[in-house]
Amino acid sequence: MRFAADILNGVPSIVIGVFAYAIAVLPFRRFSALAGGVALGVMMIPIIVRTTEELLALVPSSLREGALALGATRGRAVATVILPAALPGIVTGVLVALARVAGETAPLLFTAFNNRFFSTSLGQPIGSLTVQIFTYAISPYEDWHRQAWAGATVLIAAVLMFSLLARAVTRRLERMHRG
């Protein structure tokens, strides 16, 4: 599992976009927000798996042994002792994975395509900030270049907010676990 997660983590995002195109766009013959979600979800898997694995390994063995010595089954020990001890880090890993995929453009070009108009249907092409930044940045118009910079600023602010949220959630969960 570790080896597969490491390999998947090293795959370029454009290759994941082509893979998602093959499994989520071609069979249904349409670009969609759901297909974009599949691509971004595949990109998040290795980060979350590796983070979770590392954090579960960092839980002191004395906690595991204590739960088992008190008569808990392995499953109960994992659910009530080990997982709560690792939860702050796991939540941080999920938020870091979200922050990473927030800036991806290539998979969305292959799956969600882009839609310049407001759409709420998950089965239709949908607009995304990263694709809009890409489109505006390569355009010949100076006004579009300014809008691309504004979009990049918004994206950076969103990633910063994810990072701050991860720190706040981690601190709160650690305090709850200690107290």
C-alpha positions, 0 to 999 in steps of 0.5 A, spaced: 500 500 500 505 504 501 509 503 495 502 504 491 501 511 494 508 513 493 507 511 486 501 515 485 504 521 489 509 521 483 504 521 477 504 528 474 497 531 474 496 531 467 497 524 467 491 523 472 487 528 468 488 523 462 486 517 466 480 521 469 478 522 462 478 515 460 474 513 466 469 518 467 468 522 461 469 517 455 464 512 458 458 518 459 460 522 453 460 528 457 465 533 461 462 534 468 464 537 475 463 529 477 469 527 473 473 533 475 472 531 482 474 524 480 480 526 478 482 531 484 480 525 489 485 521 485 490 526 486 488 526 494 488 519 495 496 518 496 497 524 500 491 522 505 494 515 505 501 516 507 499 522 512 494 517 515 499 511 515 505 515 518 501 518 524 498 512 526 505 509 526 507 515 531 501 513 536 505 510 542 505 503 543 504 504 550 497 506 548 496 500 544 498 495 549 494 499 554 488 498 550 489 491 549 491 490 556 484 492 558 481 487 554 479 491 548 479 488 541 484 490 536 478 494 532 476 497 539 483 499 540 483 502 534 477 506 534 477 508 541 484 510 542 489 510 536 485 513 531 483 519 536 490 520 538 492 521 531 486 524 529 489 532 529 494 530 524 489 526 519 485 532 519 491 536 517 493 531 512 486 532 509 486 539 509 493 539 506 491 535 500 485 539 499 490 545 499 494 541 494 489 540 489 486 547 489 491 549 485 491 544 479 489 545 472 491 540 468 486 534 471 480 539 470 482 541 463 481 534 461 474 532 465 470 539 468 472 542 461 470 549 463 464 553 463 464 561 463 457 561 465 454 559 472 452 552 472 449 548 478 449 541 475 454 536 477 453 533 470 455 538 466 461 542 465 463 547 470 468 553 471 474 553 475 478 558 478 484 555 476 482 554 469 480 561 468 486 563 471 490 559 465 485 562 460 486 569 462 493 568 463 495 566 456 490 571 452 493 577 449 488 582 453 491 586 458 485 586 462 484 579 462 492 578 465 490 583 471 484 578 472 488 572 472 493 576 477 486 577 481 484 570 480 491 567 483 491 572 489 484 569 491 487 562 490 493 563 494 488 566 499 484 560 499 490 556 500 492 560 506 485 559 509 486 552 508 493 552 512 490 556 517 484 552 518 488 546 519 492 549 524 486 551 528 483 544 527 489 541 529 490 545 536 483 544 538 483 537 537 489 536 541 486 540 546 480 536 546 484 529 546 489 532 552 483 534 556 
